[in-house]
Amino acid sequence: MKYTNIYWDDLAIQLKATSFDVGGNASEFHSILQITDSTLDVETQFLNIHTAIQRIADNKVFEGTDLIWKRYFVSDAINQSLYFEEYPNAVSSIVQQPPLNGTKVALWLYYIKGNNSILKEGNTLVVQRNGGSKHLYTAQLHAPLKNEYAETEYIFNSYNEILKQHQSTLKDNCIRTWIYVQGVDIHYQEMVKARVAYFEQEGLNKETHYIASTGIEGRHIHPHSLVLMDAYAIEGVKPGQIKFLHGLTHLNRTHDYGVTFERGTSIDFADRRHVYISGTASINNKGEIVHPHNVMKQLDRTLENINVLLSEAECGMTDIAQMIIYIRDIADYSLVNRFFDKNYIDIPKVIVLAPVCRPGWLIEIECIAIKNIANNLLPEF
């Protein structure tokens, strides 16, 4: 993994990026853009963010890349919606999870180096790699029904229709979901019930498998939408490409306490392994919260759990391409930020305000890792 760190003083913006490069036209870049001056007004912060994206396009490090995915982490989605910019060949995710450095917006960007055939279909971006796999990036699935069960059911039905158009199914092709619930302490359980029922209908159960996911507090620009989902799928997944990660020495199976997601999923291509670690917290293999009321001890256990999951995919922390850190209590930000600045300074990451699905969890972390492998029997990336 290669790291890039750029600071644009005139924009008060820091860019941190990782690049995975196996040569040719198959490089991948995960980047986090963050404002460093919280005194700038909201219009200036968004203008500077979009100016920085233009500068990335002109930077030699990113030469020949296509911007595929961007997620805005914002402090006030409804009032800031007029500042979001759509890109013709990228899909945009917008979630109200305020950056905890006191600014209005941060951005996660994902780039792939050229030779891509790109088609935007509504809120789904279809990326066909030249000689490789077809990737489906879907964002902002929602239904303003004011009922979390009905909204979850509607969202998964809508997503299933998208998948069917690409000869795919939820069970066989969906790799990762992000589910945001407005008022997670109140509305999470009904979302879970709806997901359980829908998964059973689609053949996803404890005897088969689930999907890597993060389910956490987050709001959409539409105030009546209680549930919002982003998703990633791959058309034409072959047997043997996917492995589900459990970490049973440290974590229990999620269905033990009534939820339905995988702790992590790895997918292999001919030259690389992608690892998607779900939102992970301070939990043991009995499903119990470890270190209640102590955010730093919970952070240690969370990272220990992540390391165990990564090790099942023969990866480690040095393979992490990006990281999102969710904190329940804004007062914990300084301690957590100081820890990451000391121990993981190079990894692109953002720390946001987002209560976890169980109130006793003070912190949750998700990440994506990429590792070089060689298996010519598998499809190209």
N, C-alpha and C positions, 0 to 999 in steps of 0.2 A: 504494500500500500504506500502510495506517495502522498505527501501532504503539501498543500498550498495555503499560504497565509498572506492576504493582501489587505492593507488598510488605505482607504481613500480619505485623506484628511479633509478635502473640500466637501465631501459628502457625509462625513462622520459615520462611515460604514466600514465594518470589518467583514471580510470574506474568509471563511475557512472551508477548504475543500479537500476531499480525498479523490485520488484517481487510481483505478485499477486498469492496468495496461498490459496486454499480452501481445502487443504489436499489431500492425495493420489497422483495420477500421473497426475495432471491437472494444475500444476503451469506454469506461464508465466513470462518471463524475458525480459525487454527492457533495452538495455545497449548502452551507448555511450563511445567510446574510443577516447581519444584525446592526441596527443603529446604535451608536455609542454615545449620542448626546440626547438625553431625554427632554431637554428644554426646547427642542425644535418643535414647531407646531405640526399638527397632523398632516396638513397638505405637503409641507416640506419633507416630512419623513417618508411619505409614500412616493413623492417625486424622486427623492434621492435613491430609494430602493429600486425604482424602475430605471433610473439612470445607471445604477450599478449593473443591472442585468444587461444593458446595452454595452457597458464596458467589458463585461465578461465575454460577450460575443466577439469582441475585438482583441481579446487577450490571447497570446500565442499558446498558452497552456490549454485553452479550450478550442483551439483552431479545428474546424471541421466537425464540430459537435452539433447535435440538435437538442434543444431544450424540450424535454418530454413531459415533465411533471413539475408543478410548483404548488406548495402549500403555504398559504398565508396563516400565520398565528397572529391574531389581532386582539386588541383590547376592547373594541366596541363594534362588533360586526355590522349592526344595523346602521349606525351613523357613519361608518367608514366605507360602506358598500360602494359609494360613488368613486372611490379612489382605486378600486381594483381594476386591473387591466387584463383583458383576454389576449392570448397569443394564438394565431391561427393554427400552429402545429404543436400546441402544448395543452394539457388539461390542467385546470386550476381547482384546487381545493381551498376552501376558506372556512376557518373554524375560530370561534371566539375562545381563545386560550391565551390570555395576556402574557407577553414576554415579561419575565420577572426582573429584567434590568431597568424597568420603569419606562420603556418605550412603547410606542403604539403598535409596532409591527415587526415581525421577523419572518424570514422566508427560508423554506427548504426547497432546493432546486435539484433536479436530476437530469443529467445530460448523457446522451449516448453518441459516440463518434459515428460519423456519416454512413452512407450506403443504407439508409433507412427509407422504406416506403411508409409514409405517414398519412393516415386518414382520420379526420375528426368526425365522429358521428354523435352529435348532441354533446352529452357530457362524458363520452367515452373516446379515448384516443387509441387507435389501432396502429401498432408499430410492427411492420413486417421487416425483420432483419434480412439483408441480402444473403441468401443461402442458409438462413437460420430460422429461429422460432418466431411465431407471431405472439406479441404481447398486448394485452388489453388493460388499459388504465382507465378506471371509472371513478368519477368524483361527484360529490354533492347529491347523492340519491336521498330524497326526502319526500314527505307528504304531509302538508300542514293540516292534520286531522284532529289535533289536540288530544290524541289518545296513543300512548306509546306502543301498546300491543298492536293496534290496527296499523300504525305507521310502520312498525318493523315488518309485519306481514306484507304490506304493500311494497316496501323497499326491496325485500328479497324476491317478491314476484317480479318486480320491474327488472331487477338484476338478472334473474333467470332468463327473462326474455332477451336481454342483451346477449347473454352467453349463447343462447340457442341460435342466434343469428350468426354465430361464429363456430358452429358445430361443437359447442362446449357445454359442460354442465357444472353446477355448483360443486358436486361431489368430486369430479375428476379433474377440474381445471382451475378452480379458484385457489390461489396460493395464500392470499392475505386480505384481511378486512380491517378497517378502522371504524368503530361504531361510537359516535358521540351522542351523549344523552344529556339533554337540558334538565338540570335538577337531578343529578345522578343518584343522590341519596333517597329520592322519592320515586323516581321513574325507572330505575335500572331493572328491578325485578320483573316488571311486566314485559320489558324488552327481552329479558332472558327467557321468559316463558314462551314468548312468540318465536324466538329463535330456536328453542328446543323443539317446539312443535313443527316448525318448518323444516328443520334439519331431519327430523324423523321421517317426514313426508318424502324427503329427497334421498333417503338412505344413508344419512350421516348420523351415526350413533356410536356408542362406546365399543361396539364390536367392529366397526369400520374405522372411521377417523373423523376428526373435525377440521377446523380451519384456523390457522394462526390469526390472532386478532388482538386488538386493544379495544376495550370497552370502558369509556371514561367520560367525565364531564366535558361538555363542549356545546356551543350554541351555533346555530345557523343564522344567516342574515334575515330569514323569515321567522318572526317571533313565535308563531304558532306551531313551528316544527319542533317536536320534542326529540326526534331521533334523526340522525344524519349519518350517512355511510359513504366511505371511499372503499375501493376494492382493486385488487390486481389479480389477473388470471393469465394463463398461457394456453393457447390453443395447441392441441396435438401433443399433450404430454405423454411420454412413453413409459411403459412399465420399468421400474427401477430408477426412475429419475428422482422420485420424491421420497424423503425420509422424514418421519415425524419424531420430534425430540421431546423426551419426557423428564429427564433428570430425576428419576425416582429415588435417588439417595437423598435428595433435598426437597423435592416437591411431590405433591400427590397428583393424581389424575383429576382434571377439572370437573369431570362428571360426578366425582365423589361429593361435591357440594352444590350440584345442580346446575352448573354452567357448562357450556359446550364450545370450547375452543382448544386448540393445541398450544402447548407451551412454546413450541417453536417448530419451524418447518425448514428443511433444506431441500434445494432442488439443484440437481447436477446437469451441466451441459458438457459438451466435449472438452472445453478448456477451462471451465470455472465452476465453482459452487457458490450459489447464493443461499444465505441463511437469514431467515426472518424470525427474530425473537419477539414474541408477543409481549404486551405490557406485563412486566414482571415486578413483583413486590416482595416484601419480607415475609415469606411463608415457609413452613416446613412440610415434610411429607405426610403430615396428618391434617393438613389444611388449616393449621393454626397460624395466627399472626405472631411473628417473632419480634421481640423487643417493642412492645407497645409503648407509645408516648415518647420514644427516643428516635428522632429522625436520623441521626448519624449512625446509630447501630443498625437501624433499618436499612440505611444506604449500604452499609457493609454487607449485610445479608443478601440484599437484592443483587449486588454485584457478584457475590459468591454464587447465587443461583444462576445468574446469566453465564458465568464462567462454566458452570457444570453443563448447561444446555449447549453452549458453544463447543465444549470439548466432545460432545456426542457427535458433532459434525466435523470433528478434527480441526477445529478453529480455536482461536484465542482472542484476547482483547486487541491484539495488533492487527487483526483482520477486520475490525469494525470500520465500516465506511461512514456511518452516521449514527447519531444517538439523540433520542428525545427524552427529556427528563420532566416528569410531571410532579408537582408539589401541591399538597393540599393547603398548607398554611404559608402565607406570604412571608411570615416572620422567619421561616426557615431558610429563605433564599441565600442570605449572606454566607451561612455555614456551608451549605451545599455547593454554592458557586466557588467558594474558596477551595473546597476539596477537589473539584474538577479542574480548576485552574492549576492546581499543584500536581495532580496525578494524571490527568488526561487532557493536557493543554492542546494537543494537535488535532484531536478528533473533532470533526464538525458536530456541534451539538447546540441545542437550545433548551433553556429551562423555562417552563411555562406554568402558570397557575391553572391547575385542573384536578379537582378532587377525584380520588380513585374510587372504584365501585364499592369498596368496603371502608366505612369511616375510619377504622383503626389503622389503615395503611396511610402513612404520611407521605410516602414517595413511591413512584413507579417509574420504571425505565423500559424503553423498547429500543431495539437497534437492528441494523442490517449489517451483515458481514459478507465479505467476498473473498474467496480463496482460489488460488490457482490449482487446477487438477488437469489430468490428461486421460481422456477416455473416448477414443474415436468411435466407439459403438453408440454413443449418445448424440442427440441432435446438437447442432451448433447453437450458440446463444443468439 
